[in-house]
């Protein structure tokens, strides 16, 4: 019997992001603050967020770029923008499952905090 597609996708998602801990996200955010958005994104090869922002202490961060750099802090290996998705089932969902606040900017109205699904067995530590 083969696993359900969602189960397989979930297992791959958790396996990839398991090394990333909240401290790695905070390290990436500190680098972002130090370099500024433009230099941080250029340095790591990411573009600006188009739908989801990470909110830390009231500051807005490009969620996909932060998670990609957090992965590098956690593993020592780079993860570029084409290696993973930034949406609900990608960076935004992973960060949310770790307990971080995510905002949806897609509607271009006031920033709304997302109520994204929390993955079973989330990585909150």
GIVEN-V506403 format. One record per residue. N is the residue number from 0. RES is the residue in three letters. PHI is phi as a letter, one per 20 degrees, with the letter a starting at -180 (* if undefined). Layout:
BEGIN
n->N res->RES phi->PHI
n->N res->RES phi->PHI
END
This chain:
BEGIN
n->0 res->UNK phi->*
n->1 res->UNK phi->e
n->2 res->UNK phi->f
n->3 res->UNK phi->f
n->4 res->UNK phi->g
n->5 res->UNK phi->f
n->6 res->UNK phi->f
n->7 res->UNK phi->f
n->8 res->UNK phi->f
n->9 res->UNK phi->f
n->10 res->UNK phi->f
n->11 res->UNK phi->f
n->12 res->UNK phi->f
n->13 res->UNK phi->f
n->14 res->UNK phi->g
n->15 res->UNK phi->f
n->16 res->UNK phi->e
n->17 res->UNK phi->g
n->18 res->UNK phi->f
n->19 res->UNK phi->f
n->20 res->UNK phi->d
n->21 res->UNK phi->g
n->22 res->UNK phi->f
n->23 res->UNK phi->f
n->24 res->UNK phi->f
n->25 res->UNK phi->f
n->26 res->UNK phi->f
n->27 res->UNK phi->f
n->28 res->UNK phi->f
n->29 res->UNK phi->f
n->30 res->UNK phi->f
n->31 res->UNK phi->g
n->32 res->UNK phi->f
n->33 res->UNK phi->f
n->34 res->UNK phi->e
n->35 res->UNK phi->n
n->36 res->UNK phi->g
n->37 res->UNK phi->g
n->38 res->UNK phi->f
n->39 res->UNK phi->f
n->40 res->UNK phi->f
n->41 res->UNK phi->f
n->42 res->UNK phi->f
n->43 res->UNK phi->d
n->44 res->UNK phi->m
n->45 res->UNK phi->d
n->46 res->UNK phi->d
n->47 res->UNK phi->f
n->48 res->UNK phi->f
n->49 res->UNK phi->d
n->50 res->UNK phi->c
n->51 res->UNK phi->c
n->52 res->UNK phi->d
n->53 res->UNK phi->e
n->54 res->UNK phi->d
n->55 res->UNK phi->c
n->56 res->UNK phi->l
n->57 res->UNK phi->m
n->58 res->UNK phi->e
n->59 res->UNK phi->d
n->60 res->UNK phi->c
n->61 res->UNK phi->f
n->62 res->UNK phi->f
n->63 res->UNK phi->f
n->64 res->UNK phi->f
n->65 res->UNK phi->f
n->66 res->UNK phi->f
n->67 res->UNK phi->f
n->68 res->UNK phi->f
n->69 res->UNK phi->f
n->70 res->UNK phi->f
n->71 res->UNK phi->f
n->72 res->UNK phi->f
n->73 res->UNK phi->f
n->74 res->UNK phi->d
n->75 res->UNK phi->n
n->76 res->UNK phi->d
n->77 res->UNK phi->f
n->78 res->UNK phi->c
n->79 res->UNK phi->e
n->80 res->UNK phi->f
n->81 res->UNK phi->e
n->82 res->UNK phi->e
n->83 res->UNK phi->a
n->84 res->UNK phi->e
n->85 res->UNK phi->d
n->86 res->UNK phi->e
n->87 res->UNK phi->g
n->88 res->UNK phi->e
n->89 res->UNK phi->c
n->90 res->UNK phi->g
n->91 res->UNK phi->f
n->92 res->UNK phi->f
n->93 res->UNK phi->f
n->94 res->UNK phi->f
n->95 res->UNK phi->f
n->96 res->UNK phi->f
n->97 res->UNK phi->e
n->98 res->UNK phi->n
n->99 res->UNK phi->e
n->100 res->UNK phi->e
n->101 res->UNK phi->c
n->102 res->UNK phi->d
n->103 res->UNK phi->e
n->104 res->UNK phi->d
n->105 res->UNK phi->g
n->106 res->UNK phi->f
n->107 res->UNK phi->m
n->108 res->UNK phi->e
n->109 res->UNK phi->g
n->110 res->UNK phi->f
n->111 res->UNK phi->d
n->112 res->UNK phi->f
n->113 res->UNK phi->e
n->114 res->UNK phi->d
n->115 res->UNK phi->f
n->116 res->UNK phi->f
n->117 res->UNK phi->e
n->118 res->UNK phi->f
n->119 res->UNK phi->g
n->120 res->UNK phi->l
n->121 res->UNK phi->g
n->122 res->UNK phi->e
n->123 res->UNK phi->f
n->124 res->UNK phi->b
END
